[in-house]
Amino acid sequence: MGLDEAKAAAAGVSLGVLVDALRRTLAELAPEAETYATVALAPAGAGGRDVDVVRRALHEPSAIARSKQDEPSEEERAARGVIVDISRKRVLIDSESAALTFKEFELLQYLVLREGRTIERTELVSSLWQGSTDDETPGERTIDVHVRRLRSKLGRYEDIVRTVRGVGYRFDRHADVVIRYGHGTPSPDRF
């Protein structure tokens, strides 16, 4: 089970209370079973799903392999600027992993893959929320909110996502931005 302290607190319970309740429930359902409860704590901002934190703490081989695959390379740790890794669906800012939501990454990726082209809000809505029902499809102004949040996470590199007044948004590459399209495929800005 994976659950962080903030989610437990929001539910009005502590992790200790949850562990005790799990032990009692297991004792009722299978009195002969041996139990062992583990509480795995991850540093704030560790990222990933709660259950993955538990799997890594228990040294589950597949979780360890996935986390090693996601670790920045030596070159990435030394890099300054922004690395947008399309194949791994991650963004590094000054060697630190950016905590983008799924939609924020999709938005950035959509703009990056159409570099230099101004994308209208209506196109962003129809492309990023494709298959959504009318109740789930956001208005054009929701894109503005997503862009604002994305820019705040990009920090001093926020200007790579440009506003074209009255039209939409555009990705502008800078010298301190590297785009990685796939493993072994060099970024087009590297010679």
ZAZA-491345 format. One record per residue: x, y, z of N, C-alpha, C in turn; residue in one letter. Coordinates in steps of 0.05 Angstrom, whole numbers, plus 5000, padded with zeros to 4 digits. Example, Ala and Ser with C-alpha at 12.3 -4.5 7.8 and 13.67 -1.06 7.14 Angstrom:
<pts>
[pt [5264 4886 5156] [5246 4910 5156] [5264 4934 5156] 'A']
[pt [5257 4955 5142] [5273 4979 5143] [5258 5001 5157] 'S']
</pts>
This chain:
<pts>
[pt [5017 4977 5000] [5000 5000 5000] [5018 5025 5000] 'M']
[pt [5011 5044 4985] [5026 5069 4984] [5008 5092 4992] 'G']
[pt [5017 5108 5011] [5001 5131 5020] [5020 5150 5033] 'L']
[pt [5019 5176 5025] [5036 5195 5038] [5022 5208 5062] 'D']
[pt [5038 5221 5079] [5027 5233 5103] [5006 5254 5098] 'E']
[pt [5010 5270 5076] [4991 5291 5070] [4964 5279 5062] 'A']
[pt [4964 5258 5046] [4938 5245 5039] [4925 5232 5063] 'K']
[pt [4941 5220 5080] [4930 5208 5105] [4917 5230 5122] 'A']
[pt [4932 5252 5126] [4922 5274 5142] [4896 5286 5130] 'A']
[pt [4896 5288 5104] [4872 5299 5091] [4847 5281 5096] 'A']
[pt [4853 5255 5099] [4831 5236 5105] [4825 5235 5135] 'A']
[pt [4841 5250 5151] [4836 5251 5180] [4848 5228 5195] 'G']
[pt [4870 5217 5185] [4882 5194 5199] [4912 5196 5197] 'V']
[pt [4926 5183 5216] [4955 5183 5215] [4964 5156 5204] 'S']
[pt [4989 5155 5195] [5000 5130 5184] [5001 5108 5206] 'L']
[pt [5007 5115 5230] [5007 5096 5252] [4980 5083 5257] 'G']
[pt [4959 5099 5256] [4932 5088 5259] [4925 5069 5236] 'V']
[pt [4934 5076 5212] [4929 5059 5189] [4943 5032 5192] 'L']
[pt [4968 5033 5200] [4984 5008 5204] [4970 4990 5225] 'V']
[pt [4961 5002 5247] [4948 4986 5268] [4921 4974 5257] 'D']
[pt [4906 4990 5242] [4881 4980 5231] [4886 4957 5211] 'A']
[pt [4907 4959 5195] [4914 4937 5177] [4921 4912 5192] 'L']
[pt [4937 4915 5213] [4944 4891 5229] [4920 4878 5241] 'R']
[pt [4902 4894 5252] [4877 4883 5265] [4860 4869 5244] 'R']
[pt [4857 4881 5220] [4841 4869 5199] [4853 4843 5190] 'T']
[pt [4879 4842 5187] [4892 4817 5178] [4889 4796 5200] 'L']
[pt [4892 4804 5225] [4889 4784 5247] [4861 4772 5247] 'A']
[pt [4841 4789 5240] [4813 4779 5239] [4809 4760 5216] 'E']
[pt [4820 4768 5193] [4815 4752 5168] [4832 4727 5167] 'L']
[pt [4857 4728 5176] [4875 4705 5175] [4891 4704 5201] 'A']
[pt [4879 4694 5222] [4893 4695 5248] [4920 4680 5249] 'P']
[pt [4924 4661 5232] [4949 4646 5232] [4971 4660 5216] 'E']
[pt [4965 4681 5202] [4984 4694 5185] [5004 4710 5201] 'A']
[pt [5029 4710 5192] [5049 4727 5204] [5048 4754 5190] 'E']
[pt [5051 4775 5205] [5049 4801 5192] [5074 4817 5197] 'T']
[pt [5079 4834 5178] [5102 4853 5181] [5093 4878 5167] 'Y']
[pt [5093 4900 5181] [5085 4926 5170] [5110 4943 5166] 'A']
[pt [5111 4955 5143] [5134 4973 5137] [5123 5000 5130] 'T']
[pt [5134 5021 5142] [5128 5048 5135] [5152 5059 5120] 'V']
[pt [5148 5066 5095] [5170 5076 5079] [5167 5106 5076] 'A']
[pt [5186 5121 5084] [5185 5150 5082] [5204 5159 5060] 'L']
[pt [5194 5176 5043] [5210 5187 5021] [5214 5216 5026] 'A']
[pt [5236 5227 5017] [5240 5256 5020] [5219 5272 5005] 'P']
[pt [5212 5295 5015] [5192 5312 5001] [5201 5317 4973] 'A']
[pt [5182 5316 4954] [5189 5321 4926] [5202 5297 4912] 'G']
[pt [5202 5274 4925] [5215 5250 4913] [5202 5243 4886] 'A']
[pt [5177 5250 4883] [5163 5244 4858] [5154 5215 4856] 'G']
[pt [5139 5210 4836] [5129 5183 4832] [5104 5177 4848] 'G']
[pt [5093 5154 4843] [5069 5146 4857] [5076 5137 4885] 'R']
[pt [5057 5139 4903] [5062 5131 4931] [5070 5101 4933] 'D']
[pt [5057 5085 4917] [5063 5056 4918] [5091 5050 4908] 'V']
[pt [5101 5067 4890] [5129 5063 4880] [5149 5069 4902] 'D']
[pt [5143 5088 4919] [5161 5093 4942] [5164 5068 4959] 'V']
[pt [5141 5055 4965] [5141 5031 4981] [5157 5009 4967] 'V']
[pt [5152 5006 4941] [5166 4985 4926] [5196 4989 4926] 'R']
[pt [5205 5014 4923] [5234 5020 4924] [5245 5014 4952] 'R']
[pt [5229 5022 4973] [5238 5017 5001] [5241 4987 5007] 'A']
[pt [5224 4971 4995] [5226 4942 4998] [5245 4929 4979] 'L']
[pt [5259 4945 4963] [5279 4936 4944] [5267 4916 4923] 'H']
[pt [5243 4922 4914] [5230 4906 4893] [5247 4910 4868] 'E']
[pt [5256 4888 4856] [5275 4891 4833] [5264 4908 4810] 'P']
[pt [5239 4905 4803] [5229 4921 4780] [5227 4951 4787] 'S']
[pt [5221 4957 4812] [5220 4985 4821] [5248 4997 4821] 'A']
[pt [5268 4982 4830] [5296 4991 4831] [5305 4996 4802] 'I']
[pt [5299 4978 4784] [5307 4981 4756] [5295 5005 4744] 'A']
[pt [5269 5010 4749] [5256 5034 4738] [5268 5059 4750] 'R']
[pt [5274 5060 4775] [5285 5084 4787] [5313 5090 4776] 'S']
[pt [5329 5069 4771] [5355 5073 4760] [5353 5084 4731] 'K']
[pt [5333 5074 4717] [5329 5083 4689] [5322 5112 4689] 'Q']
[pt [5307 5121 4710] [5298 5149 4711] [5319 5168 4723] 'D']
[pt [5340 5157 4735] [5361 5174 4746] [5375 5190 4724] 'E']
[pt [5381 5215 4730] [5395 5231 4710] [5423 5220 4706] 'P']
[pt [5432 5221 4681] [5460 5213 4675] [5479 5233 4687] 'S']
[pt [5505 5225 4686] [5526 5243 4696] [5525 5270 4681] 'E']
[pt [5521 5268 4655] [5520 5292 4638] [5496 5309 4646] 'E']
[pt [5473 5296 4651] [5449 5311 4659] [5452 5324 4686] 'E']
[pt [5465 5311 4705] [5470 5323 4731] [5487 5348 4729] 'R']
[pt [5505 5348 4710] [5523 5371 4708] [5511 5393 4690] 'A']
[pt [5490 5387 4676] [5478 5406 4657] [5464 5429 4671] 'A']
[pt [5466 5452 4658] [5452 5475 4667] [5432 5482 4645] 'R']
[pt [5408 5490 4652] [5388 5496 4632] [5365 5476 4634] 'G']
[pt [5351 5473 4612] [5328 5456 4612] [5333 5432 4593] 'V']
[pt [5327 5408 4602] [5327 5385 4585] [5299 5374 4585] 'I']
[pt [5287 5374 4560] [5261 5363 4557] [5265 5335 4544] 'V']
[pt [5260 5315 4559] [5264 5287 4550] [5237 5275 4542] 'D']
[pt [5232 5276 4517] [5206 5267 4506] [5202 5237 4511] 'I']
[pt [5222 5221 4506] [5219 5192 4509] [5214 5183 4538] 'S']
[pt [5226 5197 4557] [5222 5190 4585] [5200 5206 4599] 'R']
[pt [5189 5225 4584] [5168 5242 4594] [5176 5256 4620] 'K']
[pt [5199 5270 4618] [5208 5285 4641] [5223 5310 4632] 'R']
[pt [5225 5329 4651] [5238 5354 4646] [5258 5358 4669] 'V']
[pt [5283 5364 4662] [5303 5371 4682] [5309 5401 4680] 'L']
[pt [5309 5414 4702] [5315 5443 4703] [5340 5446 4721] 'I']
[pt [5361 5455 4709] [5387 5458 4723] [5393 5432 4739] 'D']
[pt [5391 5410 4725] [5397 5383 4735] [5377 5372 4755] 'S']
[pt [5356 5386 4761] [5335 5376 4780] [5310 5369 4764] 'E']
[pt [5298 5347 4772] [5273 5338 4759] [5251 5358 4766] 'S']
[pt [5237 5367 4745] [5214 5386 4749] [5189 5369 4755] 'A']
[pt [5174 5377 4774] [5150 5363 4783] [5126 5372 4766] 'A']
[pt [5127 5365 4740] [5105 5373 4723] [5082 5352 4725] 'L']
[pt [5058 5362 4723] [5035 5343 4722] [5034 5331 4694] 'T']
[pt [5018 5310 4691] [5015 5297 4665] [5007 5317 4644] 'F']
[pt [4986 5334 4650] [4977 5353 4630] [4997 5375 4624] 'K']
[pt [5012 5383 4645] [5033 5403 4640] [5054 5393 4621] 'E']
[pt [5062 5367 4626] [5082 5356 4607] [5070 5353 4579] 'F']
[pt [5045 5343 4577] [5033 5341 4551] [5032 5368 4536] 'E']
[pt [5025 5389 4551] [5024 5416 4539] [5052 5424 4529] 'L']
[pt [5072 5421 4546] [5099 5428 4538] [5108 5411 4514] 'L']
[pt [5103 5385 4515] [5111 5368 4493] [5097 5376 4467] 'Q']
[pt [5072 5382 4468] [5057 5390 4444] [5069 5415 4432] 'Y']
[pt [5077 5434 4448] [5089 5459 4438] [5117 5453 4428] 'L']
[pt [5133 5437 4442] [5160 5430 4434] [5160 5417 4407] 'V']
[pt [5142 5398 4403] [5141 5383 4377] [5132 5400 4354] 'L']
[pt [5122 5424 4360] [5113 5443 4339] [5129 5469 4342] 'R']
[pt [5154 5466 4349] [5172 5488 4355] [5170 5511 4334] 'E']
[pt [5168 5536 4345] [5168 5559 4327] [5140 5565 4316] 'G']
[pt [5121 5547 4318] [5094 5551 4307] [5076 5561 4330] 'R']
[pt [5060 5581 4325] [5041 5590 4345] [5016 5572 4344] 'T']
[pt [5010 5561 4367] [4987 5542 4370] [4964 5557 4383] 'I']
[pt [4941 5556 4370] [4917 5569 4381] [4907 5553 4405] 'E']
[pt [4894 5568 4423] [4882 5555 4446] [4863 5533 4439] 'R']
[pt [4846 5538 4418] [4827 5518 4410] [4840 5492 4401] 'T']
[pt [4863 5494 4387] [4878 5470 4379] [4889 5455 4403] 'E']
[pt [4899 5470 4423] [4909 5458 4447] [4887 5442 4462] 'L']
[pt [4864 5455 4464] [4842 5442 4478] [4834 5417 4463] 'V']
[pt [4830 5419 4437] [4820 5396 4422] [4841 5373 4421] 'S']
[pt [4866 5380 4421] [4887 5360 4419] [4894 5347 4446] 'S']
[pt [4895 5363 4467] [4903 5353 4493] [4880 5340 4509] 'L']
[pt [4855 5347 4502] [4832 5335 4516] [4815 5319 4496] 'W']
[pt [4829 5309 4476] [4816 5292 4455] [4802 5268 4469] 'Q']
[pt [4778 5263 4461] [4763 5240 4472] [4749 5246 4498] 'G']
[pt [4752 5271 4508] [4737 5278 4533] [4708 5284 4526] 'S']
[pt [4691 5281 4546] [4663 5288 4542] [4661 5319 4544] 'T']
[pt [4639 5330 4536] [4636 5359 4538] [4639 5369 4566] 'D']
[pt [4630 5353 4586] [4633 5361 4614] [4662 5362 4623] 'D']
[pt [4679 5345 4611] [4707 5344 4619] [4725 5363 4603] 'E']
[pt [4716 5372 4579] [4732 5389 4562] [4733 5417 4574] 'T']
[pt [4757 5427 4578] [4759 5454 4590] [4754 5476 4570] 'P']
[pt [4750 5500 4580] [4748 5523 4563] [4776 5532 4555] 'G']
[pt [4777 5550 4536] [4803 5560 4527] [4819 5573 4549] 'E']
[pt [4806 5586 4568] [4820 5599 4590] [4834 5579 4608] 'R']
[pt [4824 5555 4609] [4837 5534 4625] [4866 5530 4615] 'T']
[pt [4870 5532 4589] [4897 5530 4577] [4915 5551 4589] 'I']
[pt [4904 5575 4592] [4920 5597 4604] [4929 5590 4632] 'D']
[pt [4912 5576 4648] [4919 5568 4675] [4941 5547 4674] 'V']
[pt [4938 5528 4656] [4959 5507 4653] [4985 5519 4644] 'H']
[pt [4984 5538 4626] [5009 5551 4617] [5022 5566 4640] 'V']
[pt [5005 5581 4656] [5016 5596 4679] [5030 5577 4699] 'R']
[pt [5017 5554 4705] [5029 5535 4723] [5055 5523 4712] 'R']
[pt [5054 5516 4686] [5078 5506 4673] [5101 5526 4674] 'L']
[pt [5095 5551 4668] [5116 5571 4669] [5127 5574 4697] 'R']
[pt [5110 5573 4717] [5120 5576 4745] [5139 5554 4752] 'S']
[pt [5135 5529 4741] [5152 5507 4746] [5178 5508 4730] 'K']
[pt [5177 5523 4707] [5201 5526 4691] [5219 5547 4703] 'L']
[pt [5209 5563 4722] [5226 5582 4736] [5237 5603 4717] 'G']
[pt [5263 5607 4719] [5277 5628 4703] [5277 5622 4673] 'R']
[pt [5268 5598 4666] [5266 5590 4637] [5238 5592 4627] 'Y']
[pt [5220 5606 4642] [5192 5608 4634] [5187 5619 4607] 'E']
[pt [5206 5635 4596] [5201 5648 4571] [5205 5630 4547] 'D']
[pt [5210 5604 4551] [5211 5585 4528] [5182 5580 4518] 'I']
[pt [5163 5585 4535] [5134 5584 4527] [5125 5612 4524] 'V']
[pt [5122 5621 4499] [5114 5648 4493] [5084 5651 4489] 'R']
[pt [5074 5674 4497] [5046 5681 4491] [5046 5698 4466] 'T']
[pt [5029 5691 4447] [5024 5708 4424] [4997 5719 4428] 'V']
[pt [4996 5744 4435] [4970 5757 4443] [4948 5753 4423] 'R']
[pt [4925 5745 4434] [4902 5741 4417] [4902 5716 4400] 'G']
[pt [4924 5701 4401] [4925 5677 4384] [4929 5652 4401] 'V']
[pt [4952 5650 4415] [4957 5626 4430] [4985 5626 4441] 'G']
[pt [4999 5603 4439] [5025 5599 4451] [5045 5587 4432] 'Y']
[pt [5070 5591 4437] [5092 5581 4420] [5115 5573 4437] 'R']
[pt [5129 5551 4430] [5154 5543 4443] [5177 5556 4427] 'F']
[pt [5194 5570 4442] [5218 5582 4431] [5242 5570 4444] 'D']
[pt [5259 5557 4428] [5282 5544 4439] [5304 5565 4445] 'R']
[pt [5318 5561 4466] [5340 5578 4474] [5366 5561 4473] 'H']
[pt [5388 5574 4476] [5414 5559 4476] [5415 5541 4500] 'A']
[pt [5401 5547 4522] [5402 5531 4546] [5380 5510 4548] 'D']
[pt [5368 5503 4525] [5347 5483 4524] [5356 5460 4505] 'V']
[pt [5354 5436 4516] [5361 5411 4501] [5336 5395 4499] 'V']
[pt [5330 5385 4475] [5307 5368 4471] [5317 5340 4465] 'I']
[pt [5308 5320 4480] [5316 5292 4475] [5291 5278 4465] 'R']
[pt [5293 5267 4441] [5270 5253 4429] [5269 5223 4435] 'Y']
[pt [5292 5211 4440] [5293 5183 4445] [5320 5175 4453] 'G']
[pt [5322 5151 4465] [5348 5141 4474] [5366 5138 4450] 'H']
[pt [5390 5148 4451] [5410 5145 4430] [5406 5165 4407] 'G']
[pt [5383 5180 4407] [5379 5199 4386] [5388 5226 4396] 'T']
[pt [5408 5238 4384] [5418 5264 4394] [5397 5286 4389] 'P']
[pt [5397 5305 4407] [5380 5328 4404] [5390 5343 4379] 'S']
[pt [5372 5355 4363] [5380 5368 4339] [5397 5393 4344] 'P']
[pt [5397 5403 4369] [5413 5427 4374] [5442 5420 4384] 'D']
[pt [5449 5394 4384] [5475 5386 4392] [5491 5376 4369] 'R']
[pt [5516 5385 4366] [5532 5378 4343] [5555 5360 4350] 'F']
</pts>
